[in-house]
């Protein structure tokens, strides 16, 4: 997304970041999703005090939509001062659990968690972004010869909150359509316009900046947002502006540059959408707002890292 943005492509719907309610919480384990089918089969959520809490957030309790469950879990974590909640399947038949969720059972067992006998520590995790490089139905962007498909693209089919497994559209349907369209166009790039890169720079404390950025986006621009938290996020991102303007030779530094670029755009978009819809939830604007059906798009000519009043989307129009 950052590479396309720097080339002049439009990015759209960047504020719509979906979080999966339950990923395995274990310092020793990589992020691993605990399927929503577990709650569908009867698993319940407990807070750190081992109390059920979803009934207090939605009439469907554990079966509520994933964005509501994610917000409820975060709220409960804040209330109890904990880093996770528990997913509980202990009341289900052990043989059924092992047969129904063999991959999850085997993976959790590697970290000394028997999902049929133990409480499973869980917390939300960033899962999917509905926004991305704006394309038409054939994967074409606003730049001649540039096509996009997959999660990097924003086709509009997911709206503000993707339904489970609908991402298959991105790979199967739009992957095929985009490949055919790109083959048919066969644009040959003009290498005469390419220039040598500027001298390579380096980022002091690259690993620490990356860790701080991830923490900042999670805490200030994550599942629950407001003008204050988003403003704090943007203020900190501005301190890293120079990183986005230089050239680097290492993958680690280039990734950080791209992460700061995309993070800044997500925050700008979240500030601009003064309403709550789909995966974008603002505690200071809980209603949808008057312009909730509008898409917001950005390009490098219409986005400057700076105060909110300087933000001018390239478009804010209906679907």
C-alpha positions as CSV (number, residue, x, y, z in Angstrom):
1,X,0.0,0.0,0.0
2,X,2.8,2.4,0.9
3,X,4.7,1.7,-2.3
4,X,1.6,2.3,-4.4
5,X,0.8,5.4,-2.5
6,X,4.3,6.9,-3.1
7,X,3.8,6.1,-6.8
8,X,0.7,8.2,-6.8
9,X,-2.1,5.6,-6.5
10,X,-5.2,6.3,-4.5
11,X,-5.9,4.5,-1.2
12,X,-9.4,4.1,0.0
13,X,-11.3,3.0,3.1
14,X,-8.1,2.9,5.2
15,X,-9.9,3.5,8.5
16,X,-11.7,0.1,8.2
17,X,-9.4,-2.3,10.0
18,X,-10.9,-5.6,11.2
19,X,-9.9,-7.3,14.4
20,X,-10.4,-10.9,15.2
21,X,-11.9,-11.3,18.7
22,X,-9.8,-14.3,19.8
23,X,-6.2,-14.9,19.2
24,X,-4.1,-17.1,21.4
25,X,-2.5,-15.0,24.2
26,X,0.8,-16.6,25.2
27,X,4.2,-14.8,25.3
28,X,5.8,-17.9,24.0
29,X,3.4,-18.4,21.1
30,X,3.1,-16.6,17.7
31,X,-0.3,-15.0,17.0
32,X,-2.7,-17.8,16.3
33,X,-6.4,-17.4,15.7
34,X,-8.9,-19.3,17.7
35,X,-11.7,-19.8,15.3
36,X,-15.1,-18.2,15.8
37,X,-16.5,-21.6,15.2
38,X,-15.4,-22.4,18.7
39,X,-18.0,-19.9,20.1
40,X,-20.4,-21.2,17.5
41,X,-20.1,-24.7,19.1
42,X,-20.7,-23.4,22.6
43,X,-17.4,-21.9,23.9
44,X,-18.0,-19.0,26.3
45,X,-15.8,-16.0,27.2
46,X,-14.7,-15.3,30.8
47,X,-12.8,-12.4,32.2
48,X,-9.7,-12.7,34.2
49,X,-11.9,-13.2,37.3
50,X,-13.5,-16.2,35.4
51,X,-16.8,-14.5,35.1
52,X,-18.9,-14.5,31.9
53,X,-19.4,-11.0,30.6
54,X,-20.8,-11.0,27.0
55,X,-24.4,-10.9,28.2
56,X,-23.7,-7.4,29.4
57,X,-22.7,-6.2,26.0
58,X,-25.0,-7.8,23.5
59,X,-28.2,-9.9,23.4
60,X,-26.5,-12.6,21.4
61,X,-23.6,-12.8,23.9
62,X,-20.7,-14.8,22.4
63,X,-22.5,-15.0,19.1
64,X,-22.6,-11.3,18.5
65,X,-20.8,-9.9,15.4
66,X,-17.0,-10.0,15.7
67,X,-16.5,-6.2,15.9
68,X,-18.9,-6.1,18.9
69,X,-17.2,-9.1,20.6
70,X,-13.8,-7.5,20.0
71,X,-14.8,-4.2,21.6
72,X,-16.4,-6.1,24.6
73,X,-13.3,-8.0,25.2
74,X,-11.1,-4.9,25.1
75,X,-13.6,-3.1,27.5
76,X,-13.5,-6.1,29.9
77,X,-9.7,-6.2,29.8
78,X,-9.6,-2.5,30.7
79,X,-12.1,-2.9,33.5
80,X,-10.2,-5.8,35.0
81,X,-6.7,-4.5,34.3
82,X,-5.7,-7.6,32.4
83,X,-4.0,-8.4,29.1
84,X,-6.4,-11.2,28.1
85,X,-9.7,-13.0,28.7
86,X,-10.4,-16.7,28.6
87,X,-12.2,-18.9,26.1
88,X,-13.8,-21.8,27.8
89,X,-14.7,-25.1,26.2
90,X,-14.4,-27.3,29.3
91,X,-18.1,-28.1,29.4
92,X,-18.0,-29.7,26.0
93,X,-17.2,-33.4,25.4
94,X,-13.4,-33.8,25.2
95,X,-13.6,-36.2,22.2
96,X,-15.8,-33.7,20.3
97,X,-13.4,-30.8,20.9
98,X,-10.4,-32.8,19.7
99,X,-12.3,-34.0,16.6
100,X,-13.9,-30.6,15.8
101,X,-10.8,-28.5,16.3
102,X,-7.8,-30.7,15.6
103,X,-5.4,-28.0,14.4
104,X,-6.3,-25.7,17.3
105,X,-6.0,-28.5,19.7
106,X,-2.6,-29.6,18.5
107,X,-1.2,-26.0,18.3
108,X,-2.3,-25.0,21.8
109,X,-1.0,-28.3,23.1
110,X,2.5,-27.2,22.0
111,X,2.2,-24.4,24.5
112,X,0.9,-26.6,27.3
113,X,-2.7,-25.7,26.8
114,X,-5.2,-28.5,26.5
115,X,-8.3,-26.7,25.1
116,X,-10.6,-29.5,26.2
117,X,-9.4,-29.2,29.9
118,X,-7.8,-25.8,30.3
119,X,-9.0,-22.2,30.0
120,X,-7.6,-20.7,26.8
121,X,-6.1,-17.2,27.2
122,X,-7.2,-15.0,24.3
123,X,-7.3,-11.4,23.2
124,X,-8.2,-9.6,19.9
125,X,-5.7,-9.2,17.1
126,X,-5.6,-7.2,13.9
127,X,-6.9,-9.5,11.2
128,X,-7.9,-7.8,7.9
129,X,-8.1,-4.4,6.3
130,X,-11.0,-3.6,4.1
131,X,-9.2,-0.6,2.6
132,X,-6.2,-0.5,0.4
133,X,-5.2,0.5,-3.2
134,X,-8.4,1.6,-4.9
135,X,-9.2,-0.5,-8.0
136,X,-12.1,-1.1,-10.4
137,X,-13.6,-4.5,-11.0
138,X,-10.6,-5.5,-13.2
139,X,-8.0,-4.5,-10.6
140,X,-7.0,-1.3,-12.4
141,X,-5.8,1.6,-10.3
142,X,-5.7,5.3,-11.2
143,X,-2.1,4.8,-12.5
144,X,-1.8,3.4,-16.0
145,X,-0.2,0.0,-15.9
146,X,-0.6,-0.5,-12.1
147,X,-2.9,-3.3,-11.0
148,X,-3.7,-4.6,-7.5
149,X,-5.3,-7.7,-6.2
150,X,-5.6,-9.4,-2.8
151,X,-5.7,-7.7,0.6
152,X,-3.6,-4.9,-0.7
153,X,-6.5,-3.8,-2.9
154,X,-9.7,-2.0,-2.1
155,X,-12.5,-3.3,-4.4
156,X,-15.3,-2.2,-2.1
157,X,-16.9,-5.7,-1.9
158,X,-16.3,-5.9,1.9
159,X,-18.0,-2.7,2.8
160,X,-16.9,-1.5,6.2
161,X,-16.7,-4.9,7.9
162,X,-15.7,-8.1,5.9
163,X,-17.7,-11.2,6.5
164,X,-15.8,-14.4,7.4
165,X,-14.1,-16.1,4.4
166,X,-15.2,-13.4,1.9
167,X,-11.6,-12.6,1.4
168,X,-11.6,-15.5,-0.9
169,X,-13.1,-13.1,-3.4
170,X,-9.8,-11.1,-3.4
171,X,-7.7,-14.1,-4.4
172,X,-10.0,-16.2,-6.5
173,X,-12.3,-13.7,-8.3
174,X,-10.3,-10.5,-8.4
175,X,-7.0,-12.3,-8.7
176,X,-8.2,-13.9,-11.9
177,X,-9.9,-10.8,-13.3
178,X,-6.8,-8.6,-12.5
179,X,-4.4,-11.1,-14.0
180,X,-6.4,-11.2,-17.3
181,X,-6.7,-7.4,-17.4
182,X,-3.0,-6.9,-16.8
183,X,-2.1,-9.4,-19.5
184,X,-4.4,-7.7,-22.0
185,X,-2.9,-4.3,-21.3
186,X,0.7,-5.4,-21.5
187,X,2.0,-1.9,-20.6
188,X,5.8,-1.7,-21.0
189,X,7.4,0.6,-18.4
190,X,9.4,3.5,-19.7
191,X,12.8,2.9,-18.0
192,X,14.2,6.2,-19.4
193,X,12.3,8.0,-16.6
194,X,13.9,5.9,-13.9
195,X,16.6,7.6,-11.8
196,X,19.2,6.4,-9.4
197,X,18.1,6.3,-5.8
198,X,19.2,8.9,-3.4
199,X,22.1,7.9,-1.0
200,X,20.9,5.3,1.5
201,X,20.2,6.4,5.0
202,X,19.7,4.4,8.2
203,X,17.2,4.5,11.1
204,X,18.6,4.8,14.6
205,X,16.8,2.4,16.9
206,X,14.8,0.9,14.1
207,X,13.6,-2.1,16.1
208,X,12.5,0.2,19.0
209,X,10.7,2.6,16.7
210,X,8.8,-0.4,15.1
211,X,7.8,-1.7,18.5
212,X,6.6,1.7,19.6
213,X,4.6,2.2,16.4
214,X,2.9,-1.1,16.8
215,X,2.0,-0.3,20.4
216,X,0.8,3.2,19.5
217,X,-1.5,1.9,16.7
218,X,-2.9,-0.8,19.0
219,X,-3.6,1.5,21.9
220,X,-4.5,4.8,20.2
221,X,-5.9,3.8,16.8
222,X,-7.2,0.3,17.4
223,X,-10.5,-1.3,18.2
224,X,-11.9,1.7,20.1
225,X,-10.9,5.2,18.9
226,X,-11.7,8.8,19.7
227,X,-10.4,12.3,18.7
228,X,-8.1,12.4,21.7
229,X,-6.5,9.0,21.1
230,X,-6.2,9.6,17.4
231,X,-4.7,13.0,17.9
232,X,-2.1,11.5,20.2
233,X,-1.3,8.8,17.6
234,X,-0.8,11.4,14.9
235,X,1.3,13.6,17.1
236,X,3.7,10.7,17.7
237,X,3.7,9.6,14.0
238,X,4.7,13.2,13.0
239,X,7.9,12.7,15.0
240,X,8.9,10.0,12.5
241,X,8.0,12.0,9.4
242,X,11.6,12.2,8.3
243,X,11.8,8.4,8.2
244,X,9.2,8.3,5.4
245,X,11.1,10.8,3.3
246,X,14.5,8.9,3.0
247,X,15.8,5.9,1.2
248,X,17.1,2.7,2.8
249,X,19.0,-0.4,1.8
250,X,17.7,-2.9,4.4
251,X,14.4,-4.7,4.5
252,X,13.9,-3.9,8.1
253,X,14.2,-0.1,7.5
254,X,12.1,-0.2,4.4
255,X,9.3,-2.1,6.2
256,X,9.4,0.5,9.0
257,X,9.1,3.3,6.4
258,X,6.1,1.6,4.9
259,X,4.5,0.9,8.3
260,X,4.8,4.6,9.3
261,X,3.3,5.7,6.0
262,X,0.3,3.3,6.2
263,X,-0.2,4.0,9.9
264,X,-0.4,7.7,9.3
265,X,-3.0,7.3,6.5
266,X,-5.1,5.0,8.8
267,X,-5.0,7.6,11.5
268,X,-5.9,10.4,9.1
269,X,-8.8,8.4,7.7
270,X,-10.0,7.5,11.2
271,X,-9.9,11.2,12.2
272,X,-11.8,12.2,9.1
273,X,-14.7,9.7,9.6
274,X,-16.6,11.3,12.4
275,X,-19.0,8.4,13.0
276,X,-19.0,4.7,13.8
277,X,-19.6,2.2,11.1
278,X,-18.4,-1.4,10.6
279,X,-14.9,-2.0,11.9
280,X,-14.4,1.7,12.5
281,X,-15.7,2.6,16.0
282,X,-15.3,6.0,17.6
283,X,-16.4,6.4,21.2
284,X,-17.0,10.1,20.7
285,X,-19.1,9.6,17.5
286,X,-21.1,6.4,18.2
287,X,-23.7,7.0,15.5
288,X,-23.0,6.5,11.8
289,X,-23.0,10.1,11.0
290,X,-24.5,11.8,8.0
291,X,-21.9,10.7,5.5
292,X,-21.6,7.1,6.6
293,X,-22.1,5.7,3.0
294,X,-19.2,7.8,1.6
295,X,-15.9,6.3,0.7
296,X,-12.8,8.4,1.6
297,X,-9.8,8.1,-0.7
298,X,-6.3,9.6,-0.4
299,X,-3.3,10.1,-2.7
300,X,0.1,11.7,-2.1
301,X,-1.1,15.1,-3.5
302,X,-4.0,15.3,-1.1
303,X,-2.4,13.9,2.1
304,X,0.1,15.7,4.2
305,X,1.2,14.5,7.6
306,X,0.0,17.4,9.7
307,X,-2.9,18.9,11.7
308,X,-6.4,17.7,10.9
309,X,-7.4,20.9,9.2
310,X,-4.7,20.3,6.5
311,X,-6.2,16.9,5.6
312,X,-7.9,17.0,2.2
313,X,-9.1,13.6,0.9
314,X,-8.9,13.3,-2.9
315,X,-12.6,12.0,-2.8
316,X,-15.4,11.5,-0.4
317,X,-18.2,10.0,-2.4
318,X,-20.9,7.4,-2.3
319,X,-20.3,3.8,-3.2
